Amino acid sequence: MRKFLGTKSLLCDLAGLIKMSESAVSHQLRVLRSMGLVNYRKQGRNVFYSLSDSHALNIYRELLSHLDFSRSVRLPDT
């Protein structure tokens, strides 16, 4: 997913990347659009999706950073 940060992506590319059906990804993107987290643009038969603004992009980057840290450091169970 990191390669899609800050870029416009086709539904079929996103579906292939996360190994979900285009229908399922389309549904999730529709929910994210309704929340204002992603934008879309139609060009002919293609629909391009992107994160809506720098805030959404920053949240996503922070999440990835946290996941990378969590994988590299095993914290004791509390």
N, CA and C atoms as an extended XYZ file, in Angstrom:
234
Properties=species:S:1:pos:R:3:atomname:S:1:resname:S:1:resid:I:1 pbc="F F F"
N         0.810       -1.195        0.000 N   MET     1
C         0.000        0.000        0.000 CA  MET     1
C         0.855        1.262        0.000 C   MET     1
N         2.055        1.179        0.502 N   ARG     2
C         2.885        2.376        0.603 CA  ARG     2
C         3.120        3.042       -0.739 C   ARG     2
N         3.181        2.245       -1.807 N   LYS     3
C         3.430        2.852       -3.111 CA  LYS     3
C         2.257        3.700       -3.575 C   LYS     3
N         1.095        3.542       -2.953 N   PHE     4
C        -0.077        4.318       -3.335 CA  PHE     4
C        -0.231        5.611       -2.537 C   PHE     4
N         0.619        5.815       -1.531 N   LEU     5
C         0.515        7.031       -0.737 CA  LEU     5
C         0.708        8.257       -1.613 C   LEU     5
N        -0.215        9.171       -1.530 N   GLY     6
C        -0.091       10.425       -2.264 CA  GLY     6
C        -0.272       10.302       -3.762 C   GLY     6
N        -0.763        9.165       -4.238 N   THR     7
C        -0.971        8.990       -5.676 CA  THR     7
C        -2.434        8.686       -5.948 C   THR     7
N        -2.807        8.761       -7.197 N   LYS     8
C        -4.144        8.354       -7.613 CA  LYS     8
C        -4.059        6.913       -8.089 C   LYS     8
N        -4.998        6.092       -7.643 N   SER     9
C        -4.944        4.664       -7.933 CA  SER     9
C        -6.254        4.164       -8.511 C   SER     9
N        -6.142        3.205       -9.405 N   LEU    10
C        -7.314        2.557       -9.989 CA  LEU    10
C        -7.868        1.507       -9.034 C   LEU    10
N        -9.176        1.347       -9.055 N   LEU    11
C        -9.837        0.347       -8.225 CA  LEU    11
C        -9.252       -1.041       -8.463 C   LEU    11
N        -9.052       -1.422       -9.712 N   CYS    12
C        -8.538       -2.767      -10.016 CA  CYS    12
C        -7.131       -2.963       -9.434 C   CYS    12
N        -6.308       -1.910       -9.435 N   ASP    13
C        -4.963       -2.016       -8.860 CA  ASP    13
C        -5.030       -2.197       -7.346 C   ASP    13
N        -5.905       -1.424       -6.693 N   LEU    14
C        -6.054       -1.552       -5.242 CA  LEU    14
C        -6.574       -2.937       -4.866 C   LEU    14
N        -7.566       -3.421       -5.605 N   ALA    15
C        -8.137       -4.743       -5.326 CA  ALA    15
C        -7.081       -5.837       -5.477 C   ALA    15
N        -6.291       -5.751       -6.527 N   GLY    16
C        -5.228       -6.746       -6.731 CA  GLY    16
C        -4.170       -6.689       -5.641 C   GLY    16
N        -3.850       -5.498       -5.197 N   LEU    17
C        -2.823       -5.327       -4.170 CA  LEU    17
C        -3.236       -5.956       -2.850 C   LEU    17
N        -4.484       -5.763       -2.466 N   ILE    18
C        -4.908       -6.280       -1.162 CA  ILE    18
C        -5.659       -7.609       -1.273 C   ILE    18
N        -5.701       -8.148       -2.487 N   LYS    19
C        -6.285       -9.468       -2.740 CA  LYS    19
C        -7.741       -9.560       -2.266 C   LYS    19
N        -8.518       -8.558       -2.682 N   MET    20
C        -9.962       -8.546       -2.426 CA  MET    20
C       -10.660       -8.333       -3.760 C   MET    20
N       -11.926       -8.686       -3.807 N   SER    21
C       -12.674       -8.468       -5.048 CA  SER    21
C       -12.857       -6.971       -5.273 C   SER    21
N       -13.004       -6.598       -6.538 N   GLU    22
C       -13.234       -5.191       -6.857 CA  GLU    22
C       -14.525       -4.696       -6.217 C   GLU    22
N       -15.525       -5.554       -6.146 N   SER    23
C       -16.793       -5.180       -5.534 CA  SER    23
C       -16.609       -4.837       -4.056 C   SER    23
N       -15.854       -5.667       -3.337 N   ALA    24
C       -15.624       -5.427       -1.909 CA  ALA    24
C       -14.815       -4.150       -1.686 C   ALA    24
N       -13.792       -3.943       -2.506 N   VAL    25
C       -12.972       -2.737       -2.385 CA  VAL    25
C       -13.802       -1.510       -2.737 C   VAL    25
N       -14.620       -1.616       -3.755 N   SER    26
C       -15.480       -0.506       -4.151 CA  SER    26
C       -16.406       -0.112       -3.011 C   SER    26
N       -16.967       -1.093       -2.330 N   HIS    27
C       -17.846       -0.812       -1.193 CA  HIS    27
C       -17.089       -0.076       -0.089 C   HIS    27
N       -15.895       -0.556        0.242 N   GLN    28
C       -15.107        0.097        1.291 CA  GLN    28
C       -14.715        1.515        0.891 C   GLN    28
N       -14.360        1.707       -0.368 N   LEU    29
C       -14.008        3.044       -0.832 CA  LEU    29
C       -15.211        3.981       -0.795 C   LEU    29
N       -16.388        3.445       -1.065 N   ARG    30
C       -17.611        4.257       -0.992 CA  ARG    30
C       -17.841        4.738        0.444 C   ARG    30
N       -17.578        3.876        1.423 N   VAL    31
C       -17.696        4.258        2.832 CA  VAL    31
C       -16.664        5.337        3.164 C   VAL    31
N       -15.430        5.138        2.728 N   LEU    32
C       -14.372        6.127        2.987 CA  LEU    32
C       -14.683        7.458        2.305 C   LEU    32
N       -15.265        7.415        1.113 N   ARG    33
C       -15.671        8.649        0.422 CA  ARG    33
C       -16.731        9.386        1.220 C   ARG    33
N       -17.705        8.645        1.748 N   SER    34
C       -18.783        9.275        2.516 CA  SER    34
C       -18.251        9.916        3.797 C   SER    34
N       -17.121        9.423        4.289 N   MET    35
C       -16.491        9.985        5.487 CA  MET    35
C       -15.511       11.111        5.138 C   MET    35
N       -15.322       11.350        3.848 N   GLY    36
C       -14.427       12.415        3.413 CA  GLY    36
C       -12.951       12.060        3.458 C   GLY    36
N       -12.624       10.768        3.513 N   LEU    37
C       -11.233       10.348        3.614 CA  LEU    37
C       -10.572       10.086        2.267 C   LEU    37
N       -11.368        9.778        1.258 N   VAL    38
C       -10.811        9.574       -0.080 CA  VAL    38
C       -11.608       10.370       -1.103 C   VAL    38
N       -10.942       10.731       -2.174 N   ASN    39
C       -11.558       11.390       -3.321 CA  ASN    39
C       -11.559       10.416       -4.480 C   ASN    39
N       -12.411       10.691       -5.455 N   TYR    40
C       -12.373        9.884       -6.674 CA  TYR    40
C       -12.582       10.793       -7.876 C   TYR    40
N       -12.065       10.317       -8.984 N   ARG    41
C       -12.180       11.061      -10.242 CA  ARG    41
C       -12.396       10.057      -11.356 C   ARG    41
N       -13.449       10.277      -12.141 N   LYS    42
C       -13.722        9.396      -13.273 CA  LYS    42
C       -13.030        9.944      -14.504 C   LYS    42
N       -12.415        9.030      -15.231 N   GLN    43
C       -11.788        9.364      -16.508 CA  GLN    43
C       -12.162        8.252      -17.470 C   GLN    43
N       -13.155        8.523      -18.289 N   GLY    44
C       -13.665        7.463      -19.161 CA  GLY    44
C       -14.302        6.380      -18.314 C   GLY    44
N       -13.876        5.148      -18.507 N   ARG    45
C       -14.396        4.027      -17.723 CA  ARG    45
C       -13.601        3.794      -16.457 C   ARG    45
N       -12.501        4.513      -16.285 N   ASN    46
C       -11.651        4.337      -15.109 CA  ASN    46
C       -12.042        5.293      -13.993 C   ASN    46
N       -11.910        4.819      -12.764 N   VAL    47
C       -12.133        5.649      -11.587 CA  VAL    47
C       -10.848        5.623      -10.770 C   VAL    47
N       -10.315        6.804      -10.506 N   PHE    48
C        -9.086        6.938       -9.741 CA  PHE    48
C        -9.426        7.389       -8.328 C   PHE    48
N        -8.786        6.783       -7.344 N   TYR    49
C        -8.995        7.123       -5.939 CA  TYR    49
C        -7.702        7.663       -5.350 C   TYR    49
N        -7.853        8.581       -4.408 N   SER    50
C        -6.694        9.119       -3.683 CA  SER    50
C        -7.150        9.541       -2.301 C   SER    50
N        -6.183        9.638       -1.384 N   LEU    51
C        -6.505       10.155       -0.057 CA  LEU    51
C        -6.922       11.604       -0.203 C   LEU    51
N        -7.863       12.036        0.595 N   SER    52
C        -8.495       13.338        0.381 CA  SER    52
C        -7.609       14.533        0.695 C   SER    52
N        -6.768       14.424        1.683 N   ASP    53
C        -5.939       15.581        2.031 CA  ASP    53
C        -4.721       15.137        2.828 C   ASP    53
N        -3.910       16.098        3.195 N   SER    54
C        -2.669       15.780        3.898 CA  SER    54
C        -2.938       15.195        5.277 C   SER    54
N        -4.070       15.529        5.895 N   HIS    55
C        -4.380       14.964        7.208 CA  HIS    55
C        -4.578       13.453        7.111 C   HIS    55
N        -5.342       13.014        6.133 N   ALA    56
C        -5.555       11.579        5.941 CA  ALA    56
C        -4.236       10.889        5.610 C   ALA    56
N        -3.425       11.529        4.796 N   LEU    57
C        -2.124       10.971        4.441 CA  LEU    57
C        -1.223       10.865        5.662 C   LEU    57
N        -1.209       11.888        6.507 N   ASN    58
C        -0.390       11.862        7.720 CA  ASN    58
C        -0.849       10.782        8.696 C   ASN    58
N        -2.157       10.619        8.841 N   ILE    59
C        -2.681        9.561        9.716 CA  ILE    59
C        -2.240        8.197        9.202 C   ILE    59
N        -2.330        7.990        7.895 N   TYR    60
C        -1.931        6.716        7.314 CA  TYR    60
C        -0.440        6.468        7.521 C   TYR    60
N         0.382        7.492        7.323 N   ARG    61
C         1.827        7.340        7.537 CA  ARG    61
C         2.154        7.025        8.993 C   ARG    61
N         1.459        7.676        9.919 N   GLU    62
C         1.665        7.399       11.345 CA  GLU    62
C         1.287        5.958       11.675 C   GLU    62
N         0.182        5.488       11.098 N   LEU    63
C        -0.231        4.106       11.313 CA  LEU    63
C         0.840        3.140       10.817 C   LEU    63
N         1.370        3.381        9.622 N   LEU    64
C         2.421        2.510        9.085 CA  LEU    64
C         3.658        2.544        9.959 C   LEU    64
N         4.027        3.718       10.435 N   SER    65
C         5.186        3.856       11.311 CA  SER    65
C         4.981        3.057       12.600 C   SER    65
N         3.792        3.148       13.151 N   HIS    66
C         3.478        2.411       14.373 CA  HIS    66
C         3.552        0.902       14.136 C   HIS    66
N         2.998        0.445       13.014 N   LEU    67
C         3.030       -0.980       12.704 CA  LEU    67
C         4.458       -1.473       12.511 C   LEU    67
N         5.284       -0.681       11.834 N   ASP    68
C         6.688       -1.050       11.656 CA  ASP    68
C         7.386       -1.158       13.002 C   ASP    68
N         7.133       -0.191       13.885 N   PHE    69
C         7.747       -0.206       15.214 CA  PHE    69
C         7.280       -1.416       16.011 C   PHE    69
N         5.982       -1.693       15.976 N   SER    70
C         5.427       -2.822       16.721 CA  SER    70
C         6.018       -4.147       16.260 C   SER    70
N         6.307       -4.259       14.986 N   ARG    71
C         6.893       -5.494       14.462 CA  ARG    71
C         8.357       -5.638       14.849 C   ARG    71
N         9.041       -4.518       15.017 N   SER    72
C        10.470       -4.577       15.314 CA  SER    72
C        10.767       -4.712       16.804 C   SER    72
N         9.834       -4.310       17.637 N   VAL    73
C        10.041       -4.351       19.081 CA  VAL    73
C         8.902       -5.130       19.717 C   VAL    73
N         9.251       -6.182       20.397 N   ARG    74
C         8.228       -6.970       21.095 CA  ARG    74
C         8.078       -6.421       22.504 C   ARG    74
N         6.926       -5.785       22.762 N   LEU    75
C         6.679       -5.231       24.067 CA  LEU    75
C         6.118       -6.308       24.983 C   LEU    75
N         6.469       -6.252       26.278 N   PRO    76
C         5.931       -7.266       27.209 CA  PRO    76
C         4.422       -7.109       27.365 C   PRO    76
N         3.742       -8.221       27.560 N   ASP    77
C         2.304       -8.183       27.783 CA  ASP    77
C         2.027       -7.577       29.151 C   ASP    77
N         0.952       -6.807       29.220 N   THR    78
C         0.599       -6.191       30.504 CA  THR    78
C        -0.621       -6.795       31.090 C   THR    78
